Amino acid sequence: MSERVVVTASAGSFPGLVAALRKIPVTVEERPLLNFAPPSDWASLDAALDRLGEYGALVFTSPRAAESFVARLKQRRVTLPGEDTFVVWASGPQTATALQGALARIHLPTARERGTLGAAKALARAMLAQQVRGPILFPCGEEHRGELAQELGQKGVTVDEIVCYRSVLAEESEARLAASRGSLLVVASPRVAGLLARACPPDTRPELLAVGPTTAESAHAAGWPPSAVAAEPTARALVTAIRTLLANR
């Protein structure tokens, strides 16, 4: 019987993942449990765009925030300050890819730091190591974790958190259906990990693969420990983790 992998990440989160998994081969099903919408009001972001010159850096922790910010930037026809006074940071390669062609040179924490600390903490510490100048503009989702602002704030760096998109979580019935469809669930969000744990009784749970330490931490806290954690949140790392899990069955 073929293994069935259910990917619960939003559509397009990991380009090439489904095609790569089918070559293993496994049966793959995409059942997104988190989708996205514009913010209820653009006023806060628009005000931040009007005063970009006041910020020392711009930082992103998700591809979705990057895409939303760039789209609004283009819509408003705003020009960024020069690289000599304005630094752009991203939590990982996928987020950086969402920015390329629209923003200046992008700085990243190392893959090792991301895998050990989680994307947000690794990013904050890399920024502090480079003596980042505040205030920092942090476009983010309406629901987001506070590690980045907390780490920077403890060192006296001001972070201006501005909502640029909303996350829409699926219903528990959709989560139960997704879990029932596979022998392995790929989970890319702490909120989705919590949703699945609430929706699925312990005796109905397949194995869970977390895309990073932050999601894994939330899954542990919710009572559904992941069987594995990807080395980094990329399609290649996820395929490697799935291959390893299946080989160890």
C-alpha positions, 0 to 999 in steps of 0.5 A: 500500500502506497504511503499517503502524504497530506500537505496542510500548508497553504497553496504555493508555500513550498514550490516543487514539493508535490512533484518531488514527493511523487518521485519518491514515490508516495501519494500526495494530497494537498489540503491547506488548513491555513489561507490568507486575506488582506488586512481589514485596513491598510491605513497602518501600513500606508502610514509606515510606507509614508515614513520609510526614511525613519526606519533603520531596517525592514524585516520579514519572517514569512513569504506571505508578509513579503508578498503582501508588502511588495504588492502594496509598495508597488501599488503605492509607488513608494521608493525605498531608501538607499542601502547605505541607510536602509537594510532588508532582512528575511528569515529564510530563503523562501521569504527572500525569494518573495522579495527579490527584484523589488527590494535591496540586497537581503540579509539572512541568518544561517541555515544552521541558526534557523534549524537550531533556534527557529526562524524568528529567533535566528533572525533577531540574533543575526540582526543584533550581531550586525548591530542593526539600527532601529526602529525596525519596520516589521510587516507581519500577519495579524496572528504572529509569534512575538520572538522577533520583537521580544529578542530585539526589544530586550536589547533596546531595539524598537520594532514597529509591528504592522499588519499586512495580511490576515491568516484564516484558519480552517474549521476543525472538521477540515482538519479531521478530514485532512488527518484521516486522509494520510499516513503522514501530515506536513504541518507548516504553522504553529496555529495549524499544529494546534488546530489538528491537536484540538480536532483529532483524538489521539488514537486517530493521529497519523505521523506529523512532520513539522517544517521547523522548530517553532511549529514543532514546539507548538505541536509538542505543547499541543500534545501531538509531538512530531515524528520529525522536524525538517532541517529548514523550511524548504521543499528539498529539506521536507523531501529529505525528512520524509525519505528518512521517515519512510526508510525508518519505518 
